[in-house]
Structure formats: structure tokens, C-alpha cells
Amino acid sequence: MRKTVLLLLALALVLGRIGMDRVQAEEAVLLTADVQLKIADAFLDEAEYYRAVTEFKRFLILFPDSRRADYALFRTGMACYRGEEYESAARAFASVRELHPGSVHQEKSRYYEALSCWKLKQYAQAEAVLDVLAEVYPESEEAPRALAASTVLALERGRPAAARRSLHRILEHYPGHLLSRRAADALPLVDEYEGLPSKSPSLAGFMSAVLPGSGYIYARHYHDGVTAFLINALAISGTAAGVHQENYPVAGIVGAVGLPFYFANIYGSANAARKWNMGVRKVLVDRISLVLDFHFHP
């Protein structure tokens, strides 16, 4: 009797194990290229950028000959771009350009490659990519956007003539496009940009060399100007007092301590004038960006 019970228990365990294996086999998901891309896309849509990049890279490793490799590379670039990893983004977008010249993602890849280079302050590279995009793919949706981006980039670099050329290209090549009307509205603002007042860094530095702090005042950094004047006044008066009292060691020490503040006052004044110019221009560049509906976010 005991043997019979043990045999029945053993049979039940075997049958149970077979049943579990069958259920697990039915629930198993076959990892195909489409499934892997859906996993990666899901992470990107949920703003899990690092995990998205990992899954797109896994796709490229597992399915290197897939016809959707260009898509995986492009989405890798977008994940890096949204995660503000601009160097990695630029590399991924450049890979689409170099490895998949016939890809439907070619134009968008070039556009975001340019923006990534811009973020990295590789301005010449960004300009070159935008120019090629507008020239080689004039019928693409990204071409007028590239010209709008070129306009803003040119103004950020202090080149209003180049910005005007980009706007005229929009007006000439895309007369019925929404950006054409925006370009027409932006042109007067570029003229205004050229007429903006400016402060001379050289003059600011010279003024502070003659009278410490005055260059700051000229650049409208009043607090810095007063501070620079007081510090240098104390250093100069302390040095003069030491010389007057024939206490030359003290005069030398005070003068040596004050000298860096004097030169910093000259450099700082020139820099303040540059910052004032940049601030005035940034306000107008931001207005032009709004008119052209240019922005960095996808």
C-alpha cells in the first residue's frame, strides 16, 4: 500500500512539472527585432533615456543586419539628445548620415546633429550641417527649419548679414510655407539687431585703468564699479601712506596685494562691457527665435 501511494505521488509530481513547463512555454515571448524595438521605444516614451539607449544598442548588437538599423540609430540619437548627452547624440546622428545615406531618417538626423553640435558650442560644424541640409534636401520638412535655425545661430554669433541671407532663402524657396510669413516678420528685427547700442570693451578697460571702477559704471555694472573703486582706493591710499611715512616694506606689501585687484578691475570692466552687449542682443535674439518658432526641444 505504501509503495502504491509513493508511486502515485511521484506520478503527480511528474505530471505537475510537465504542466508547469507547458504553461511557461506558452507564456514565453520570442525576442524578435520588432519586440526589441518596442521595448526600446517604450523606455524612450517614458523618458527613461539611459535604458532606452541600452535597448537600442542591444537591438543593433542582436540584429546588425536589420533593415531598421537606421531607425534604431536615429532613436538612439534622440534618446541621447533628450537626455542632454549631446556628444553621444551627435555621434549617433552622424552614424545615420554616414552608414545609411538613403534612410528616411536622414533629414531629421542631420537637423538634430546640427543642434547637438550647437549645444556643444561647435558652431562651425552646426552651421555646415544646417547648410547642407537646406541645400541637399530642399523639399524636406526639415529644410526651412534648418534655415530658421541658421538665422538664430548666425545672430548668436553676431553675424546679422548671414541671418538675413537665411531669411531671404526661406522667402525665396518656400513662399507658401508658414515659415515664410514668420521670416518676413523677422527681417525688421534683424535690422533692429544691427542698430542695437553697444559698449566698447576697450574703452571700458581704459576708463578703469585711469579711474578704477569707472569702466564698470560705463558698462552699467554699478555695484561692481563702486566695489572696484573702494578696493583700489584703499590699496592706493595704503601704499601712498606707507611711502609718505617712509615705511617702504609696508608700502610694498600693500601695493603688491592691491596690484592684482587693479588689473582685475581693468579686465573685469572690459568683460562687463562684453556681457552688456551680449545681454542686449540676447533679448532680441530670443524675440526672433519666438517669431521663427525655433526651439531646441524635439
C-alpha positions in Angstrom: 0.0 0.0 0.0 2.8 2.4 1.0 4.6 1.7 -2.3 1.4 2.4 -4.3 1.0 5.8 -2.5 4.6 6.8 -3.2 4.2 5.9 -6.9 1.0 7.9 -7.1 2.8 10.9 -5.5 5.7 10.6 -7.9 3.4 10.4 -10.9 1.5 13.5 -9.7 4.8 15.5 -9.3 5.9 14.5 -12.8 2.6 15.4 -14.3 2.6 18.7 -12.4 6.1 19.6 -13.7 5.1 18.8 -17.2 2.0 21.1 -16.9 4.1 24.0 -15.5 6.7 23.6 -18.3 3.8 23.7 -20.8 2.3 26.9 -19.3 5.7 28.6 -19.2 6.4 27.7 -22.8 3.0 29.2 -23.8 3.7 32.4 -21.8 7.3 32.8 -23.2 7.8 35.7 -25.6 10.0 35.2 -28.6 12.5 38.1 -28.7 12.2 39.4 -32.3 13.6 42.6 -33.8 10.1 44.2 -33.5 9.8 43.2 -29.9 13.2 44.6 -29.0 12.4 47.9 -30.7 9.1 48.2 -28.9 10.9 47.7 -25.6 13.4 50.5 -26.5 10.7 52.8 -27.8 8.7 52.3 -24.6 11.6 53.4 -22.5 12.2 56.5 -24.7 8.5 57.4 -24.5 8.7 57.1 -20.7 11.7 59.4 -20.6 14.0 56.6 -19.4 16.7 57.8 -21.7 19.6 55.7 -20.4 17.6 52.5 -20.5 16.3 53.4 -24.0 19.9 53.8 -25.3 20.8 50.5 -23.8 17.9 48.7 -25.5 18.5 50.4 -28.9 22.2 49.3 -28.7 21.1 45.8 -27.8 18.9 45.8 -30.9 21.9 46.8 -33.0 24.0 44.0 -31.5 21.4 41.3 -31.8 20.1 42.3 -35.2 23.0 44.1 -37.0 21.6 43.3 -40.5 18.1 44.5 -39.7 16.5 46.9 -42.3 15.5 49.0 -39.3 19.1 49.6 -38.1 18.8 53.3 -39.3 15.7 53.7 -37.1 17.5 52.3 -34.1 20.5 54.6 -34.6 18.2 57.6 -35.1 16.2 56.8 -31.9 19.5 56.3 -30.0 20.4 59.8 -31.0 17.0 61.2 -29.9 17.4 59.4 -26.5 20.8 60.9 -26.0 19.6 64.3 -27.2 16.6 64.4 -24.9 18.8 63.2 -22.0 21.2 66.2 -22.8 24.1 63.8 -23.8 24.8 66.0 -26.8 28.2 64.4 -27.7 26.7 60.9 -27.9 23.7 62.3 -29.7 25.9 64.0 -32.4 27.8 60.7 -32.9 24.6 58.7 -33.3 23.0 61.1 -35.8 26.3 61.3 -37.7 26.2 57.5 -37.9 22.8 57.6 -39.6 24.2 60.2 -42.1 27.3 58.1 -42.8 26.0 54.5 -42.7 22.5 54.9 -44.1 22.6 57.7 -46.7 19.2 56.6 -48.1 17.4 56.4 -44.8 14.1 58.2 -44.4 15.5 59.5 -41.1 18.4 61.2 -42.9 16.9 64.8 -42.8 15.9 64.7 -39.1 19.2 63.1 -38.2 21.1 66.0 -39.8 18.9 68.6 -38.2 19.4 67.2 -34.7 23.1 66.6 -35.3 23.4 70.3 -36.0 21.5 71.2 -32.8 23.7 68.8 -30.8 26.8 70.4 -32.2 25.3 73.8 -31.4 24.8 72.7 -27.8 28.4 71.6 -27.7 29.5 75.1 -29.0 30.8 73.5 -32.2 29.2 76.4 -34.1 31.1 76.0 -37.4 30.1 72.3 -37.6 26.5 73.1 -36.7 26.3 75.8 -39.5 27.9 73.4 -42.0 25.3 70.6 -41.3 22.4 73.0 -41.4 23.6 74.5 -44.7 24.0 71.1 -46.3 20.6 70.0 -45.1 18.9 73.0 -46.7 20.9 72.7 -49.9 20.8 68.9 -50.5 17.2 68.3 -49.2 15.3 71.4 -50.2 12.0 69.6 -50.4 12.2 68.0 -47.0 10.2 69.3 -44.0 13.4 70.0 -42.2 14.9 72.3 -44.8 13.0 75.5 -43.8 13.5 74.7 -40.2 17.3 74.4 -40.9 17.2 77.9 -42.4 15.4 79.2 -39.4 17.9 77.6 -37.1 20.7 79.1 -39.2 19.2 82.5 -38.7 19.2 82.3 -34.9 22.7 80.7 -34.8 24.1 83.5 -37.1 22.7 86.2 -34.8 24.1 84.4 -31.7 27.5 84.6 -33.3 27.0 88.3 -34.2 26.5 87.8 -37.9 23.3 89.7 -38.9 24.2 89.6 -42.7 24.3 85.8 -42.6 21.0 85.7 -40.7 19.4 88.0 -43.3 20.6 85.7 -46.1 18.9 82.7 -44.4 15.7 84.6 -44.1 15.7 85.6 -47.7 16.3 81.9 -48.7 13.1 81.0 -46.8 11.2 83.7 -48.6 12.5 82.8 -52.0 12.3 79.0 -51.8 9.2 78.5 -49.5 6.8 81.3 -50.4 3.7 79.3 -49.3 5.2 77.9 -46.1 4.2 79.2 -42.7 7.8 79.9 -42.0 7.8 82.3 -45.0 5.4 84.6 -43.2 7.4 84.3 -40.0 10.6 85.1 -41.9 9.0 88.3 -43.2 8.2 89.3 -39.7 11.7 88.5 -38.5 13.5 90.6 -41.1 12.8 94.0 -39.4 14.0 92.6 -36.2 17.3 91.7 -37.8 17.6 95.3 -38.9 16.9 96.3 -35.3 19.6 93.9 -34.2 22.1 95.8 -36.4 21.1 99.1 -34.8 21.5 98.0 -31.2 23.7 100.1 -29.0 26.9 98.6 -27.7 29.6 99.2 -25.2 33.3 99.2 -26.1 35.3 96.7 -24.1 38.5 98.6 -24.9 37.0 101.9 -23.7 35.7 100.2 -20.5 39.1 98.8 -19.8 40.9 102.1 -20.5 38.5 104.0 -18.2 39.1 101.6 -15.3 42.9 101.9 -15.9 42.6 105.7 -15.4 40.0 105.6 -12.7 39.3 102.2 -11.1 35.7 101.2 -11.3 34.7 103.8 -13.9 34.6 101.2 -16.7 32.1 99.1 -14.7 29.9 102.2 -14.4 30.2 102.8 -18.1 29.0 99.1 -18.6 26.2 99.7 -16.2 27.6 97.3 -13.6 27.2 99.9 -10.8 27.7 97.7 -7.8 30.9 96.2 -9.3 32.1 99.7 -10.1 31.7 101.0 -6.6 33.3 97.9 -5.1 36.3 98.1 -7.5 36.7 101.8 -6.7 36.7 101.3 -3.0 39.1 98.4 -3.0 41.6 100.1 -5.3 41.3 103.4 -3.4 42.2 101.6 -0.2 45.1 99.9 -1.8 46.4 103.1 -3.4 45.9 105.2 -0.3 47.6 102.5 1.9 50.6 102.4 -0.5 50.8 106.2 -0.6 50.6 106.4 3.2 53.5 103.9 3.6 55.7 105.8 1.1 54.8 109.1 2.8 55.8 107.6 6.2 58.9 106.1 4.6 57.7 102.7 5.7 58.7 101.1 2.4 58.2 97.4 3.3 54.6 98.1 4.3 54.0 100.2 1.2 55.5 97.3 -1.0 53.3 94.7 0.7 50.1 96.8 0.3 51.0 97.7 -3.3 51.7 94.0 -4.1 48.3 93.0 -2.6 46.5 95.8 -4.4 48.1 95.3 -7.8 46.0 92.1 -8.8 42.8 94.0 -7.8 43.8 96.8 -10.1 44.4 94.6 -13.1 41.3 92.6 -12.3 39.4 95.8 -12.3 40.6 96.6 -15.9 39.8 93.1 -17.2 36.5 92.9 -15.4 35.4 96.2 -16.8 36.1 95.1 -20.4 34.3 91.8 -19.7 31.3 93.7 -18.2 31.0 95.7 -21.4 31.0 92.4 -23.4 28.3 90.9 -21.2 26.2 94.1 -21.6 26.4 93.7 -25.3 25.5 90.0 -25.2 22.6 90.7 -22.8 21.1 93.4 -25.1 21.4 91.1 -28.1 20.1 88.0 -26.4 16.8 89.8 -25.7 16.3 90.5 -29.4 17.6 87.0 -30.5 15.0 85.4 -28.2 12.3 87.5 -29.8 13.4 86.4 -33.2 13.5 82.8 -32.1 9.9 83.1 -30.9 8.9 84.7 -34.2 10.5 81.9 -36.2 9.1 79.3 -33.7 12.7 78.0 -33.3 13.4 75.9 -30.2 15.8 73.1 -29.2 13.3 70.7 -27.7 12.0 68.0 -30.1 
